[in-house]
Amino acid sequence: VRLRTLLFVLALLPGPALAQEYFGAIAYSRSDRAHGWAKDYPSRDEAEKAAVANCQKHGKDCLAVLWFKNACGALATGPKGGGWAWAETQTLADSGALNACAKHSSACVVTQRVCTTR
């Protein structure tokens, strides 16, 4: 009886209430051009902290520049800086990051890309 009741209650819950949320982030150091990333964390804050910690292994002034939930993120860099974006797919995130970078730099390339498990 208890199992049937539990199954009945779970069946009434909307789908998103049962879906797992995965957070990711990308951190970037403008001066050192270092970057770090994190994926599949239970909160935005945890993902950003992990990305910054990974970036700090190679750079001094790392900041979380992008966070995303159940999606993909990308960082593109060029001679005069970087750009970043998130999207449902890695291809769209890459394209968005390249477009953002191209607004102030030339010869931009994607230097970091990551997707959550979703």
N, CA, C and O of each residue as an XYZ file, in Angstrom:
472
protein
N       0.829     -1.190      0.000
C       0.000      0.000      0.000
C       0.878      1.260      0.000
O       0.616      2.202     -0.748
N       1.901      1.270      0.829
C       2.783      2.446      0.868
C       3.474      2.679     -0.474
O       3.580      3.815     -0.935
N       3.939      1.609     -1.090
C       4.611      1.738     -2.375
C       3.644      2.279     -3.422
O       4.009      3.150     -4.211
N       2.428      1.776     -3.435
C       1.429      2.276     -4.390
C       1.141      3.752     -4.163
O       0.997      4.510     -5.122
N       1.056      4.161     -2.915
C       0.798      5.564     -2.591
C       1.957      6.427     -3.063
O       1.745      7.487     -3.651
N       3.169      5.982     -2.811
C       4.351      6.736     -3.242
C       4.389      6.854     -4.763
O       4.644      7.933     -5.298
N       4.138      5.754     -5.455
C       4.131      5.786     -6.913
C       3.038      6.711     -7.436
O       3.250      7.417     -8.422
N       1.895      6.719     -6.804
C       0.808      7.601     -7.217
C       1.209      9.066     -7.052
O       0.976      9.877     -7.948
N       1.805      9.402     -5.924
C       2.241     10.787     -5.671
C       3.318     11.186     -6.673
O       3.270     12.291     -7.215
N       4.284     10.313     -6.928
C       5.339     10.618     -7.892
C       4.776     10.802     -9.302
O       5.274     11.631    -10.064
N       3.761     10.047     -9.647
C       3.146     10.174    -10.971
C       2.458     11.525    -11.143
O       2.354     12.028    -12.262
N       1.991     12.112    -10.052
C       1.311     13.400    -10.130
C       2.270     14.583    -10.193
O       1.878     15.678    -10.597
N       3.521     14.371     -9.795
C       4.492     15.465     -9.820
C       4.855     15.806    -11.256
O       4.969     14.915    -12.098
N       5.035     17.086    -11.540
C       5.456     17.460    -12.893
C       6.865     16.958    -13.170
O       7.664     16.803    -12.246
N       7.175     16.702    -14.443
C       8.471     16.173    -14.854
C       9.654     16.964    -14.334
O      10.573     16.357    -13.786
N       9.690     18.307    -14.474
C      10.856     19.054    -14.020
C      11.148     18.904    -12.529
O      12.291     19.072    -12.104
N      10.138     18.594    -11.743
C      10.383     18.436    -10.310
C      11.254     17.213    -10.049
O      11.947     17.144     -9.033
N      11.219     16.252    -10.964
C      12.003     15.043    -10.797
C      13.343     15.126    -11.514
O      14.229     14.309    -11.261
N      13.503     16.098    -12.402
C      14.726     16.207    -13.187
C      15.880     16.704    -12.323
O      15.699     17.552    -11.449
N      17.051     16.170    -12.579
C      18.260     16.594    -11.879
C      18.784     17.866    -12.525
O      18.799     17.986    -13.750
N      19.212     18.807    -11.707
C      19.818     20.018    -12.229
C      21.323     19.920    -12.071
O      21.822     19.648    -10.979
N      22.042     20.138    -13.151
C      23.493     20.115    -13.152
C      24.007     21.489    -13.555
O      23.577     22.049    -14.564
N      24.925     22.030    -12.765
C      25.474     23.349    -13.034
C      26.923     23.224    -13.493
O      27.671     22.362    -13.032
N      27.291     24.103    -14.408
C      28.658     24.196    -14.876
C      29.098     25.647    -14.879
O      28.269     26.553    -14.780
N      30.393     25.870    -14.991
C      30.922     27.233    -15.016
C      32.278     27.250    -15.706
O      32.973     26.238    -15.786
N      32.631     28.435    -16.202
C      33.948     28.673    -16.774
C      34.507     29.922    -16.109
O      33.813     30.929    -15.969
N      35.768     29.845    -15.702
C      36.474     30.988    -15.110
C      37.592     31.391    -16.058
O      38.122     30.568    -16.805
N      37.945     32.685    -16.013
C      38.940     33.215    -16.946
C      39.781     34.279    -16.259
O      39.269     35.081    -15.478
N      41.062     34.282    -16.554
C      41.992     35.305    -16.074
C      42.366     36.182    -17.260
O      43.033     35.722    -18.187
N      41.947     37.433    -17.237
C      42.244     38.343    -18.351
C      43.744     38.600    -18.476
O      44.264     38.679    -19.590
N      44.444     38.730    -17.353
C      45.868     39.062    -17.426
C      46.735     37.867    -17.817
O      47.683     38.017    -18.588
N      46.421     36.691    -17.294
C      47.225     35.508    -17.572
C      46.648     34.645    -18.699
O      47.305     33.728    -19.192
N      45.419     34.954    -19.094
C      44.710     34.191    -20.121
C      44.511     32.724    -19.731
O      44.327     31.854    -20.582
N      44.552     32.483    -18.438
C      44.296     31.133    -17.920
C      42.788     30.918    -17.858
O      42.017     31.878    -17.836
N      42.383     29.680    -17.832
C      40.959     29.377    -17.697
C      40.790     28.062    -16.951
O      41.693     27.228    -16.897
N      39.615     27.909    -16.384
C      39.268     26.690    -15.671
C      37.784     26.427    -15.854
O      37.032     27.327    -16.228
N      37.369     25.226    -15.600
C      35.971     24.881    -15.805
C      35.510     23.901    -14.733
O      36.309     23.297    -14.017
N      34.207     23.769    -14.655
C      33.586     22.805    -13.741
C      32.276     22.353    -14.363
O      31.644     23.111    -15.100
N      31.867     21.140    -14.077
C      30.579     20.659    -14.580
C      29.953     19.689    -13.593
O      30.631     19.059    -12.781
N      28.651     19.593    -13.691
C      27.852     18.642    -12.911
C      27.883     18.897    -11.408
O      27.929     17.955    -10.616
N      27.859     20.154    -11.020
C      27.768     20.526     -9.612
C      26.304     20.770     -9.246
O      25.510     21.122    -10.118
N      25.931     20.591     -7.979
C      24.534     20.738     -7.578
C      24.056     22.193     -7.462
O      22.859     22.431     -7.301
N      24.973     23.168     -7.541
C      24.555     24.570     -7.453
C      25.471     25.450     -8.296
O      26.594     25.075     -8.634
N      24.961     26.620     -8.621
C      25.749     27.596     -9.376
C      26.997     27.988     -8.581
O      28.103     28.029     -9.120
N      26.805     28.271     -7.310
C      27.905     28.714     -6.460
C      29.035     27.690     -6.427
O      30.205     28.052     -6.551
N      28.693     26.419     -6.259
C      29.714     25.372     -6.202
C      30.452     25.245     -7.536
O      31.669     25.061     -7.562
N      29.715     25.343     -8.635
C      30.342     25.246     -9.963
C      31.291     26.417    -10.196
O      32.399     26.231    -10.700
N      30.861     27.622     -9.829
C      31.721     28.793    -10.017
C      32.985     28.702     -9.155
O      34.080     29.015     -9.624
N      32.837     28.284     -7.924
C      34.006     28.148     -7.040
C      34.994     27.118     -7.589
O      36.205     27.332     -7.545
N      34.484     26.014     -8.099
C      35.360     24.975     -8.650
C      36.068     25.470     -9.914
O      37.255     25.205    -10.103
N      35.353     26.178    -10.770
C      35.963     26.710    -11.989
C      37.062     27.702    -11.653
O      38.131     27.668    -12.263
N      36.815     28.590    -10.686
C      37.826     29.563    -10.273
C      39.040     28.841     -9.682
O      40.178     29.199     -9.986
N      38.810     27.838     -8.850
C      39.924     27.085     -8.253
C      40.761     26.406     -9.334
O      41.988     26.393     -9.245
N      40.118     25.847    -10.345
C      40.859     25.214    -11.441
C      41.641     26.248    -12.243
O      42.767     25.980    -12.660
N      41.070     27.403    -12.461
C      41.739     28.476    -13.186
C      42.947     28.992    -12.410
O      43.983     29.305    -12.997
N      42.811     29.077    -11.100
C      43.885     29.620    -10.268
C      45.135     28.750    -10.245
O      46.179     29.184     -9.758
N      45.043     27.550    -10.755
C      46.227     26.699    -10.879
C      47.189     27.276    -11.921
O      48.375     26.947    -11.932
N      46.661     28.144    -12.802
C      47.461     28.684    -13.904
C      47.424     30.208    -13.997
O      48.187     30.797    -14.763
N      46.541     30.855    -13.223
C      46.392     32.306    -13.317
C      46.110     32.932    -11.968
O      45.708     32.251    -11.024
N      46.328     34.248    -11.883
C      46.174     34.944    -10.599
C      44.808     35.587    -10.403
O      44.233     35.482     -9.320
N      44.285     36.239    -11.406
C      43.071     37.042    -11.236
C      41.843     36.376    -11.870
O      41.078     37.023    -12.585
N      41.668     35.107    -11.604
C      40.575     34.339    -12.200
C      39.223     34.766    -11.639
O      39.059     34.959    -10.435
N      38.277     34.905    -12.535
C      36.889     35.208    -12.176
C      35.962     34.268    -12.923
O      36.231     33.896    -14.065
N      34.883     33.890    -12.283
C      33.864     33.112    -12.980
C      33.170     34.051    -13.961
O      32.537     35.025    -13.553
N      33.289     33.758    -15.251
C      32.691     34.618    -16.275
C      31.411     34.037    -16.844
O      30.657     34.739    -17.517
N      31.154     32.759    -16.581
C      29.989     32.104    -17.173
C      29.520     30.964    -16.283
O      30.328     30.195    -15.763
N      28.229     30.865    -16.117
C      27.647     29.687    -15.477
C      26.479     29.237    -16.335
O      25.904     30.029    -17.081
N      26.129     27.962    -16.226
C      25.030     27.408    -17.013
C      24.428     26.218    -16.273
O      25.070     25.603    -15.421
N      23.195     25.914    -16.616
C      22.472     24.815    -15.963
C      21.903     23.900    -17.029
O      21.169     24.340    -17.913
N      22.247     22.620    -16.938
C      21.774     21.619    -17.889
C      21.989     22.091    -19.325
O      21.075     22.055    -20.148
N      23.206     22.530    -19.608
C      23.529     23.100    -20.915
C      25.031     22.988    -21.156
O      25.737     22.250    -20.469
N      25.502     23.743    -22.154
C      26.912     23.767    -22.514
C      27.444     25.189    -22.434
O      26.696     26.153    -22.602
N      28.728     25.310    -22.179
C      29.377     26.609    -22.140
C      30.645     26.590    -22.967
O      31.234     25.535    -23.205
N      31.062     27.780    -23.406
C      32.292     27.879    -24.192
C      32.981     29.202    -23.911
O      32.334     30.212    -23.632
N      34.299     29.178    -23.988
C      35.154     30.359    -23.869
C      35.978     30.448    -25.142
O      36.625     29.478    -25.536
N      35.956     31.604    -25.785
C      36.796     31.841    -26.958
C      37.735     32.984    -26.620
O      37.336     33.952    -25.973
N      38.982     32.875    -27.057
C      39.952     33.926    -26.780
C      40.636     34.370    -28.068
O      40.766     33.613    -29.030
N      41.065     35.627    -28.046
C      41.806     36.221    -29.152
C      42.901     37.097    -28.579
O      43.051     37.170    -27.359
N      43.672     37.764    -29.428
C      44.785     38.587    -28.957
C      44.377     39.703    -27.993
O      45.186     40.126    -27.167
N      43.144     40.181    -28.085
C      42.719     41.291    -27.233
C      41.673     40.898    -26.196
O      40.950     41.760    -25.695
N      41.580     39.626    -25.870
C      40.642     39.210    -24.831
C      39.805     38.026    -25.237
O      40.148     37.279    -26.154
N      38.694     37.867    -24.535
C      37.864     36.695    -24.766
C      36.382     37.005    -24.784
O      35.958     38.133    -24.531
N      35.618     35.994    -25.084
C      34.159     36.053    -25.060
C      33.647     34.699    -24.637
O      34.355     33.700    -24.767
N      32.436     34.646    -24.136
C      31.893     33.389    -23.626
C      30.401     33.351    -23.873
O      29.757     34.382    -24.064
N      29.861     32.132    -23.864
C      28.433     31.955    -24.093
C      28.022     30.569    -23.625
O      28.850     29.670    -23.472
N      26.720     30.419    -23.402
C      26.163     29.102    -23.086
C      24.977     28.871    -24.017
O      24.387     29.818    -24.538
N      24.640     27.609    -24.217
C      23.507     27.254    -25.084
C      23.119     25.803    -24.820
O      23.771     25.091    -24.057
N      22.060     25.399    -25.461
C      21.568     24.021    -25.325
C      22.551     22.994    -25.899
O      22.628     21.865    -25.414
N      23.296     23.388    -26.927
C      24.247     22.467    -27.549
C      25.643     23.087    -27.521
O      25.796     24.303    -27.406
N      26.649     22.233    -27.627
C      28.024     22.727    -27.630
C      28.294     23.570    -28.874
O      29.004     24.573    -28.798
N      27.743     23.179    -30.000
C      27.954     23.941    -31.233
C      27.444     25.368    -31.100
O      28.116     26.313    -31.514
N      26.256     25.525    -30.522
C      25.699     26.869    -30.346
C      26.490     27.672    -29.308
O      26.675     28.877    -29.472
N      26.951     27.024    -28.255
C      27.760     27.722    -27.251
C      29.080     28.181    -27.872
O      29.516     29.308    -27.640
N      29.712     27.319    -28.653
C      30.962     27.684    -29.329
C      30.748     28.893    -30.234
O      31.535     29.840    -30.210
N      29.697     28.860    -31.020
C      29.389     29.952    -31.944
C      29.143     31.258    -31.194
O      29.625     32.312    -31.608
N      28.402     31.193    -30.102
C      28.132     32.380    -29.296
C      29.399     32.954    -28.682
O      29.571     34.172    -28.636
N      30.281     32.091    -28.214
C      31.540     32.554    -27.621
C      32.431     33.207    -28.678
O      33.055     34.236    -28.420
N      32.486     32.608    -29.858
C      33.278     33.197    -30.946
C      32.731     34.564    -31.349
O      33.501     35.496    -31.579
N      31.415     34.688    -31.435
C      30.791     35.969    -31.780
C      31.065     37.014    -30.708
O      31.345     38.169    -31.029
N      30.988     36.626    -29.443
C      31.247     37.572    -28.344
C      32.708     38.024    -28.362
O      32.993     39.201    -28.146
N      33.617     37.113    -28.613
C      35.041     37.441    -28.668
C      35.341     38.365    -29.851
O      36.136     39.297    -29.729
N      34.708     38.106    -30.982
C      34.969     38.871    -32.204
C      34.553     40.339    -32.090
O      34.957     41.158    -32.916
N      33.760     40.679    -31.090
C      33.347     42.070    -30.911
C      34.513     42.967    -30.505
O      34.450     44.181    -30.698
N      35.576     42.389    -29.945
C      36.702     43.209    -29.507
C      38.063     42.597    -29.817
O      39.090     43.136    -29.404
N      38.081     41.498    -30.525
C      39.347     40.856    -30.840
C      39.239     40.156    -32.193
O      38.142     39.902    -32.691
N      40.385     39.853    -32.769
C      40.396     39.110    -34.025
C      41.018     37.742    -33.778
O      41.587     37.487    -32.717
N      40.904     36.883    -34.755
C      41.507     35.550    -34.678
C      41.093     34.787    -33.424
O      41.918     34.115    -32.804
N      39.833     34.888    -33.052
C      39.335     34.184    -31.864
C      39.232     32.685    -32.116
O      38.865     32.248    -33.206
N      39.557     31.920    -31.105
C      39.409     30.466    -31.157
C      38.783     29.995    -29.851
O      38.990     30.604    -28.801
N      38.024     28.920    -29.919
C      37.439     28.337    -28.715
C      38.563     27.663    -27.929
O      39.244     26.771    -28.436
N      38.744     28.101    -26.689
C      39.822     27.547    -25.866
C      39.304     26.656    -24.741
O      40.070     25.899    -24.144
N      38.001     26.743    -24.448
C      37.411     25.857    -23.440
C      35.968     25.597    -23.812
O      35.238     26.508    -24.202
N      35.575     24.366    -23.689
C      34.188     23.976    -23.959
C      33.812     22.852    -23.010
O      34.604     21.948    -22.744
N      32.589     22.926    -22.508
C      32.153     21.917    -21.538
C      30.625     21.866    -21.498
O      29.958     22.893    -21.621
N      30.088     20.678    -21.327
C      28.648     20.460    -21.193
C      28.374     19.718    -19.883
O      29.179     18.895    -19.448
N      27.240     20.015    -19.264
C      26.809     19.239    -18.120
C      26.215     17.924    -18.604
O      25.949     17.755    -19.794
N      26.010     17.009    -17.691
C      25.429     15.717    -18.045
C      23.990     15.866    -18.536
O      23.532     15.084    -19.368
N      23.285     16.864    -18.023
C      21.893     17.181    -18.345
C      21.012     16.221    -17.649
O      19.790     16.300    -17.776
